[in-house]
Amino acid sequence: IVEFRGMESQIIKTSFSSFNGNRRFSSVASSRRPLSTVVFPQTTRRTRIASCVLSMSKKDDGFTYKDSGVDIDAGTELITRISKMAPMIGGFSGGIPIGDTLVVLGMDGVGTKLKLAFETGIHETIGIDLVAMSVNDIVTCGAKPLGFLDYYGTSDLDVDLAEKVIKGIVDGCKQSGCTYGLIGGETAEMPGFYAKGEYDLVGVAIGQVNKDSVIDGKSTVAGDVLIGLPSSGLHSNGYSLARMVVAQSALSLKDELPGGSVSLGEALMAPTVIYVKQLLEFINKGGVKGLAHITGGGFTDNIPRVLPDGLGAVIDTGAWELPPLFKFIQECGSIEDSEMRRTFNMGIGMVMVVSPEAASRILAEVENGDYVAYRIGQVIEGEGVTYH
């Protein structure tokens, strides 16, 4: 059982099938501090920043993810239909029990972030994104990555370009502590199928965890604490909407991001944080009950996936400062808070559900400067995610 993704919107887990294609050979940021930040007021009416001069085609009521071509509700409907045929789906990854071990599989791509790689010419880190999206999924149940397989599809194989991309995959495997690294995959050259100079990527991570050590959220109770780990940017989600906003703004990808210290293109292409090593350390110390990888669906759809029935979550939106990239996207696109929270990670790429005792220990280590983490909320009786 692996993850299936349409566009950037995470929509389903479905059965694994081997890749088809022409030929294949067998074959750096685990705990990154956030980008420079600005205080972000959690209201829907804002004073527009100067760089958000939009064209006349801009919608009066603001952009939505659906406007960019990604329909999360359609994805939810697909989940409902496929779950009738494959009842094991639903988690961030899927597992196959073998003896005392659970073999865990996770599958993902990098969405339309690839379009920005083609525009910026930044191909060295897109492979890190590919690994990150899958290994961050399998670690949510406590699994350690063992191996990784990739699919690289293109109309006209550029060997030098493909080498850059695959080197990023190898780097991502190293960052995740993947035992055997890149163990194989598929290179498919399909003339006329992709646009000239473009390619597609898919990856599969394989890991394992002892059955008695699986993180499944079942022991979670009201009063447990939500700890957020910072993202490096959008990671690999929401790029269809982000690209629409950038296209309507007064900025080019080479212009400096308002409130930031890098160009807009560099901020958008920041590689996805790989949380595996840090999370496995937390898990080994005890008290971690659930882990939510904040991908397509944002806080609103992903946190409930790791909570038992009858429990919800409340998020303190003032617990961390929103990075400038998210503020730029929201203001330039006049995007409502609810849409932002269901589309983007909002500066938090992983949410841990932990006991109050574990939360105290983790936050004490934060004060010592060991890493960056925020107490962003708690588990409550009820359903869904609320914000204050």
C-alpha positions as CSV (number, residue, x, y, z in Angstrom):
1,I,0.0,0.0,0.0
2,V,1.5,3.3,-1.1
3,E,0.5,6.9,-1.5
4,F,-1.1,8.1,-4.7
5,R,-1.0,11.9,-5.4
6,G,-2.8,13.9,-8.0
7,M,-1.1,17.3,-8.6
8,E,0.1,18.5,-5.2
9,S,-3.1,17.4,-3.4
10,Q,-2.7,14.3,-1.4
11,I,-5.8,12.3,-2.1
12,I,-5.4,8.5,-1.6
13,K,-3.4,5.5,-0.8
14,T,-3.6,2.7,-3.3
15,S,-2.0,-0.6,-4.3
16,F,1.6,-0.7,-5.4
17,S,2.4,-1.7,-9.0
18,S,5.8,-1.8,-10.6
19,F,6.8,0.9,-13.0
20,N,6.9,0.3,-16.7
21,G,9.4,1.9,-19.0
22,N,12.5,1.5,-21.2
23,R,15.6,1.0,-19.0
24,R,17.0,1.4,-15.6
25,F,20.3,0.9,-13.8
26,S,20.4,-0.4,-10.2
27,S,21.7,1.5,-8.2
28,V,21.0,18.2,2.9
29,A,18.5,19.2,5.6
30,S,17.2,16.9,8.4
31,S,16.5,19.7,10.9
32,R,16.6,23.0,9.1
33,R,15.9,26.3,10.9
34,P,13.1,28.3,9.3
35,L,13.7,31.0,6.8
36,S,13.6,34.6,8.1
37,T,10.2,35.3,9.4
38,V,7.7,38.1,9.9
39,V,4.8,38.4,12.3
40,F,1.7,37.4,10.5
41,P,-1.7,38.8,11.6
42,Q,-4.4,36.0,11.5
43,T,-7.1,38.0,9.8
44,T,-8.6,38.0,6.4
45,R,-8.3,41.7,5.6
46,R,-4.8,43.0,5.2
47,T,-2.9,46.0,3.8
48,R,-1.5,44.8,0.5
49,I,2.3,44.8,0.2
50,A,3.7,47.0,-2.6
51,S,4.9,44.1,-4.7
52,C,1.4,42.7,-5.0
53,V,0.3,44.7,-8.0
54,L,-2.0,42.3,-9.8
55,S,-3.2,42.1,-13.4
56,M,-6.8,42.9,-14.2
57,S,-7.5,39.2,-14.6
58,K,-7.1,38.8,-10.9
59,K,-10.4,37.5,-9.2
60,D,-12.1,40.1,-7.0
61,D,-12.7,37.5,-4.2
62,G,-9.2,36.0,-4.1
63,F,-7.6,32.9,-5.5
64,T,-8.4,29.3,-4.4
65,Y,-6.5,26.1,-5.0
66,K,-9.4,24.9,-7.2
67,D,-8.9,28.0,-9.4
68,S,-5.4,26.7,-10.1
69,G,-6.7,23.4,-11.2
70,V,-6.4,21.3,-8.1
71,D,-9.8,20.1,-6.6
72,I,-9.2,18.7,-3.1
73,D,-12.9,17.8,-2.8
74,A,-12.7,15.7,-5.9
75,G,-9.7,13.9,-4.3
76,T,-11.8,13.3,-1.2
77,E,-14.5,11.8,-3.3
78,L,-12.0,9.5,-5.0
79,I,-10.8,8.3,-1.5
80,T,-14.4,7.4,-0.7
81,R,-14.8,5.4,-3.9
82,I,-11.5,3.6,-3.7
83,S,-11.8,2.8,0.0
84,K,-14.8,0.5,-0.9
85,M,-12.4,-1.5,-3.1
86,A,-9.2,-1.2,-1.0
87,P,-10.2,-0.9,2.7
88,M,-6.6,-0.8,3.9
89,I,-6.0,2.7,2.5
90,G,-6.0,5.9,4.6
91,G,-2.7,6.4,6.3
92,F,0.3,8.4,5.3
93,S,1.9,5.1,4.2
94,G,1.0,1.4,4.0
95,G,2.4,-1.6,5.7
96,I,2.8,-5.3,5.0
97,P,3.2,-7.5,8.2
98,I,6.1,-10.0,8.0
99,G,6.7,-11.8,11.2
100,D,7.4,-9.3,14.0
101,T,8.1,-6.5,11.5
102,L,6.0,-4.2,9.5
103,V,7.4,-3.4,6.1
104,V,6.3,0.1,5.2
105,L,5.9,1.7,1.8
106,G,5.4,5.3,0.8
107,M,5.1,6.7,-2.7
108,D,5.0,10.3,-3.9
109,G,6.1,12.9,-6.5
110,V,7.0,16.6,-6.3
111,G,4.0,18.1,-8.1
112,T,4.2,21.2,-10.2
113,K,7.3,22.3,-8.3
114,L,8.9,20.7,-11.3
115,K,7.6,23.6,-13.4
116,L,9.6,26.0,-11.3
117,A,12.7,23.7,-11.6
118,F,12.4,24.1,-15.4
119,E,12.0,27.9,-15.1
120,T,14.8,28.5,-12.6
121,G,17.2,25.9,-13.9
122,I,17.5,24.5,-10.3
123,H,17.6,20.8,-10.7
124,E,20.2,19.8,-8.1
125,T,17.7,19.7,-5.2
126,I,14.5,18.5,-6.7
127,G,15.6,14.9,-6.0
128,I,15.9,15.8,-2.3
129,D,12.2,16.8,-2.5
130,L,11.3,13.5,-4.1
131,V,12.9,11.5,-1.3
132,A,11.6,13.8,1.4
133,M,8.0,13.5,0.5
134,S,8.1,9.7,0.7
135,V,10.4,9.1,3.7
136,N,8.5,11.8,5.7
137,D,5.4,9.8,5.1
138,I,6.8,6.4,6.2
139,V,8.4,7.8,9.3
140,T,5.0,8.9,10.6
141,C,4.4,5.3,11.7
142,G,8.0,5.1,13.2
143,A,9.6,3.3,10.2
144,K,13.2,3.7,9.4
145,P,13.9,4.0,5.6
146,L,15.8,1.0,4.1
147,G,15.8,1.7,0.4
148,F,14.4,4.1,-2.3
149,L,13.3,3.6,-5.9
150,D,12.7,6.3,-8.5
151,Y,10.9,6.9,-11.8
152,Y,12.4,9.4,-14.2
153,G,10.3,10.0,-17.3
154,T,11.2,12.3,-20.2
155,S,10.6,12.6,-24.0
156,D,14.3,13.1,-24.9
157,L,16.8,11.8,-22.3
158,D,19.4,14.5,-21.4
159,V,22.0,12.4,-19.5
160,D,23.7,15.4,-17.8
161,L,20.3,16.8,-16.6
162,A,19.2,13.4,-15.4
163,E,22.4,12.9,-13.5
164,K,21.9,16.2,-11.6
165,V,18.4,15.1,-10.6
166,I,19.4,11.6,-9.5
167,K,22.3,13.0,-7.5
168,G,19.8,14.9,-5.5
169,I,17.9,11.7,-4.9
170,V,21.1,10.1,-3.6
171,D,21.7,13.1,-1.4
172,G,18.2,12.9,0.0
173,C,18.7,9.2,0.8
174,K,21.8,10.1,2.8
175,Q,20.0,12.8,4.7
176,S,17.3,10.4,5.7
177,G,19.7,7.8,6.9
178,C,18.3,5.4,4.4
179,T,20.2,2.1,5.0
180,Y,20.8,1.0,1.4
181,G,20.1,4.3,-0.4
182,L,18.9,4.4,-4.0
183,I,18.5,0.7,-4.9
184,G,16.9,1.0,-8.4
185,G,14.1,2.4,-10.4
186,E,13.0,3.2,-13.9
187,T,14.2,5.6,-16.6
188,A,11.6,6.0,-19.3
189,E,12.3,7.8,-22.6
190,M,9.0,8.4,-24.3
191,P,9.3,10.7,-27.4
192,G,6.5,13.2,-27.8
193,F,5.0,12.5,-24.4
194,Y,6.6,15.3,-22.3
195,A,7.4,18.8,-23.3
196,K,11.0,19.3,-24.6
197,G,13.4,19.8,-21.7
198,E,11.0,18.6,-19.1
199,Y,10.7,15.4,-17.1
200,D,8.6,13.7,-14.4
201,L,9.5,12.2,-11.1
202,V,8.0,9.6,-8.8
203,G,9.6,7.9,-5.8
204,V,9.0,4.9,-3.5
205,A,10.5,4.6,-0.1
206,I,10.7,1.3,1.7
207,G,11.2,1.1,5.5
208,Q,10.5,-1.1,8.5
209,V,9.4,-0.9,12.1
210,N,8.8,-3.5,14.8
211,K,5.1,-4.2,15.2
212,D,5.2,-3.3,18.9
213,S,6.8,0.1,18.1
214,V,4.3,1.3,15.4
215,I,3.2,4.9,15.9
216,D,-0.6,4.8,15.2
217,G,-2.2,7.5,17.3
218,K,-4.5,5.0,19.1
219,S,-3.2,6.0,22.6
220,T,-3.9,9.7,22.0
221,V,-6.2,11.4,24.5
222,A,-7.6,14.8,25.0
223,G,-5.0,17.0,26.6
224,D,-2.1,15.7,24.5
225,V,0.1,18.4,23.0
226,L,0.8,19.3,19.4
227,I,4.4,20.1,18.6
228,G,5.2,21.6,15.2
229,L,8.6,21.3,13.4
230,P,9.4,24.1,11.0
231,S,9.3,23.7,7.2
232,S,11.8,25.3,4.8
233,G,9.0,26.7,2.6
234,L,6.2,25.2,0.6
235,H,8.0,21.8,0.5
236,S,6.3,20.0,-2.5
237,N,2.7,21.1,-2.1
238,G,0.5,23.9,-3.3
239,Y,2.7,24.9,-6.2
240,S,-0.2,25.2,-8.7
241,L,-1.7,27.9,-6.6
242,A,1.6,29.5,-5.8
243,R,2.6,29.7,-9.4
244,M,-0.7,31.3,-10.3
245,V,-0.2,34.0,-7.7
246,V,3.4,34.6,-8.8
247,A,2.3,34.9,-12.4
248,Q,-0.2,37.6,-11.4
249,S,2.2,39.6,-9.2
250,A,4.6,42.3,-10.1
251,L,7.6,40.2,-9.2
252,S,9.8,37.9,-11.3
253,L,11.4,34.8,-9.8
254,K,14.7,36.7,-9.8
255,D,13.3,39.5,-7.6
256,E,13.9,39.5,-3.8
257,L,11.1,38.0,-1.8
258,P,9.4,40.7,0.2
259,G,10.5,40.4,3.9
260,G,13.0,37.7,3.0
261,S,16.7,37.5,2.2
262,V,16.6,35.4,-1.0
263,S,15.0,35.7,-4.4
264,L,11.4,34.6,-4.9
265,G,12.7,31.7,-7.1
266,E,15.1,30.5,-4.4
267,A,12.5,30.6,-1.7
268,L,10.1,28.6,-3.9
269,M,12.8,26.0,-4.7
270,A,14.0,25.5,-1.1
271,P,14.4,21.7,-0.7
272,T,11.9,19.9,1.5
273,V,13.1,19.2,5.0
274,I,13.7,15.6,5.8
275,Y,12.6,15.0,9.3
276,V,13.5,11.3,9.6
277,K,16.6,11.4,11.9
278,Q,15.1,13.9,14.2
279,L,11.8,12.1,14.5
280,L,13.3,8.7,15.2
281,E,15.3,10.3,18.0
282,F,12.1,11.8,19.5
283,I,10.4,8.4,19.1
284,N,13.2,6.5,20.9
285,K,12.9,8.8,23.9
286,G,9.2,8.0,24.3
287,G,5.9,9.9,24.5
288,V,5.3,10.3,20.7
289,K,1.7,9.1,20.0
290,G,1.1,10.4,16.5
291,L,2.8,12.1,13.6
292,A,1.1,14.1,10.8
293,H,3.1,15.0,7.7
294,I,1.7,18.4,6.6
295,T,1.3,17.9,2.8
296,G,-1.7,18.4,0.5
297,G,-4.6,19.3,2.7
298,G,-2.5,21.3,5.2
299,F,-3.4,21.3,8.9
300,T,-7.1,21.0,8.2
301,D,-7.0,17.6,6.5
302,N,-3.8,16.0,7.8
303,I,-4.0,16.3,11.5
304,P,-7.3,14.5,11.9
305,R,-5.8,11.5,10.1
306,V,-3.7,10.7,13.1
307,L,-6.4,11.3,15.8
308,P,-8.8,8.6,17.1
309,D,-12.6,9.1,16.5
310,G,-14.1,11.6,18.8
311,L,-11.0,13.7,19.1
312,G,-10.0,16.9,17.4
313,A,-7.3,19.6,17.6
314,V,-7.1,23.3,18.3
315,I,-4.2,25.2,16.8
316,D,-2.8,28.4,18.3
317,T,-2.0,30.4,15.1
318,G,0.2,32.8,17.1
319,A,2.6,30.1,18.3
320,W,5.0,30.7,15.4
321,E,5.8,33.4,12.9
322,L,4.7,32.8,9.3
323,P,7.6,32.8,6.9
324,P,7.6,35.7,4.3
325,L,6.8,33.4,1.4
326,F,3.4,32.4,2.8
327,K,2.6,36.0,3.6
328,F,3.5,37.0,0.0
329,I,1.3,34.3,-1.5
330,Q,-1.7,35.1,0.7
331,E,-1.6,38.8,0.3
332,C,-0.9,38.8,-3.5
333,G,-3.6,36.2,-4.0
334,S,-6.1,37.6,-1.5
335,I,-6.4,34.0,-0.2
336,E,-8.6,33.4,2.8
337,D,-7.1,31.9,5.9
338,S,-9.1,28.7,5.6
339,E,-7.9,28.2,2.0
340,M,-4.3,28.8,3.1
341,R,-4.5,26.3,5.9
342,R,-5.9,23.6,3.7
343,T,-3.4,24.1,0.9
344,F,0.0,25.0,2.4
345,N,2.0,23.9,5.5
346,M,2.1,27.5,6.8
347,G,5.7,27.1,8.0
348,I,5.1,23.8,9.9
349,G,6.1,20.7,7.9
350,M,5.5,18.0,10.6
351,V,3.2,17.9,13.6
352,M,3.9,15.5,16.5
353,V,1.1,14.5,18.9
354,V,2.9,13.9,22.2
355,S,2.1,13.4,25.9
356,P,2.4,16.5,28.1
357,E,5.5,15.0,29.7
358,A,7.2,14.5,26.4
359,A,6.2,18.0,25.3
360,S,7.9,19.5,28.4
361,R,11.1,17.5,27.6
362,I,11.1,18.5,23.9
363,L,10.5,22.2,24.6
364,A,13.2,22.2,27.2
365,E,15.6,20.9,24.6
366,V,14.4,23.7,22.3
367,E,15.4,26.2,24.9
368,N,18.9,24.7,24.9
369,G,19.1,25.4,21.2
370,D,19.3,21.8,20.1
371,Y,16.6,22.4,17.3
372,V,13.6,24.5,16.5
373,A,10.1,23.3,17.5
374,Y,6.9,25.0,18.6
375,R,4.0,24.1,20.9
376,I,1.2,24.8,18.4
377,G,-1.9,23.4,20.1
378,Q,-3.5,20.5,21.8
379,V,-5.9,17.6,21.3
380,I,-9.4,18.2,22.4
381,E,-12.7,16.3,22.5
382,G,-14.6,16.8,19.3
383,E,-13.9,16.6,15.6
384,G,-11.7,18.3,13.1
385,V,-9.3,21.2,13.5
386,T,-10.1,24.6,14.9
387,Y,-7.9,27.7,15.0
388,H,-7.5,30.6,17.4
